[in-house]
Amino acid sequence: MTTLLSAWLSGIGLGSMYGLMALGFYVTHEVSGTVNFAQGSAMMLGAVFAFAFAQVLGWPMPVAVLLALALCAAYGLAVELLAVRPFSSRGSNGWLIGTVALGIIVDNVVLFTFGKEPRSLPSPLAASPLSIGELGLGVYPLQLLIPVLGIALAGVLAVLSRRTRWGVAMLAVVQNRDASRLVGIPIRRAVALAYALSALLAGVAGVLIAPLLNVSAGMGTLFGLKAFAVAILGGIGNPWGMVLAGLIFGIVESFITATLGSSYTQIISFSLVIVVLAIRPDGLFGRAEVRKV
């Protein structure tokens, strides 16, 4: 019983991270019709920068986190400028491999500078577990904060994209660029801002998960793949769907690990993704796109 409850709580925390990173895919897709496949490296950079500033330089954790997130946003701007804009401006899908390649380059640069060995990032929110219920199950405060923050950010994005002039303007960019340009919407700035926000969300995920896992140069690769799977499962145009899909994916993954062992986790979880998408190609909470002919 204790093991299953622990798996449940762990799955909610992991699933919230997947959903948070998936929201980054949502932002870039809604604004530019492209997705940021460098999300994994942005997550890793958030964790590595926070570790470097807090542990190596000895800066206060709030300052380290804020600066790390600012650098993640700057990295998102660089991804758009170097790996997306040269291709999308010419109507090419080269941004697909461009973002992947840039992410791999960054991962390897960090590998050479940061090193191979995983490092621990201490946090007061993950220092001592709280005892829950008669079973004495220990849960770190950070595990409780992660899903709350993930759901809150999804709500903020939903409100911003649908209820504010800024959000409506950004949505108009992907629907009709020429009309958006005519009414004075700065197209390039909107797309660049979307990529900065995408990388910022991934950086938040990295900073939050780092105290629970270890910080390493390769930590974002598998997280990025899973986040993209969650984005597709939830319906890439539905932020709430992505959060729910992330929670489902994280809980299922944790239960597989708890019952069958970690050796089967990736095999079964990604097999389930294929099965679900075969049944519902538009995702669990997505809608089929209406195409006019």
C-alpha positions, 0 to 999 in steps of 0.5 A: 500500500505504501509503495503504491501511494508513493508511486502515485505521489511520485507520478504526479510530480513527474507528470507535472514536469512533463506537462510543464515542458509540454506547455512550451511545445504548445506556446511555440506551436500556437504562435509559429506553427513550429515546436522547440525540440531543444526543450530538453536542453533548456530544461537541463540548462535551468538545472545546471545554471541553478547549480552553478550559481548556487553551489559553485558561486555560492549565491542565494538560491532565489538569485541563482534561480532567477538568473538561471531562468533568465538565461534559459529565456535567452537560450530560447531566443537563440534557438529561434534566431539560429535554428528556426528563423532561417528555415521558417522564413523560407517556408522550410521544415529545416527547423525540425533538425535545426532545433534538434541539432542545436540541443545536441550541441548544447548538451555536449558543450555542457558535458565537456564543461560541467562533466559527466558526473551527476551533481546534487542540488540541495533545496530546503523544499527537499531536505526533510520529508513530511509524514502523511497519514498513518502509514508514515509516508514521507513526501517532500514539500517540493513534490507537493509544490510541483503539481500546484505550480504546473496547474497554475502555469497552465491556467495563466497560459490559458488566460493569457492566450484567450483573454488578453490582447497580447495572447490574441495577437500571438494567436493571430500570427499563426492563423494569418501572418499577412493580416497580422503584419497589416494590423501592426503585430510584430511577427518576428518579435512574437515568435521570438517571445514564444520561444523565450517563454518555451525555454523558460517553462522548460527551465522552470521544470529543470530547476524544480526537478533538480533537487529530487533528481541529480543534475547532469548534462544528459538529464533533459534528453529523455524528459524532452522526448516524454514531454513531446509525447505528452504534448501529442497525447494531450492535443498540442493545441490544448494546454489543459489537455497537456497538463492532464496527459502529463499527469496520466503519463507520469502516474502510469510510468511510476506505477510501472516502475513500482510494480515491474521495475525500471527496466520495463518503464520506457518499453511499456510507457512508450508502447502505450503512447503508440496504442493510444495515438493509434486509437485517437490520432489527435490525442486524448483531449485534442480535436481533429482540425477542420480543413476547408477545401 
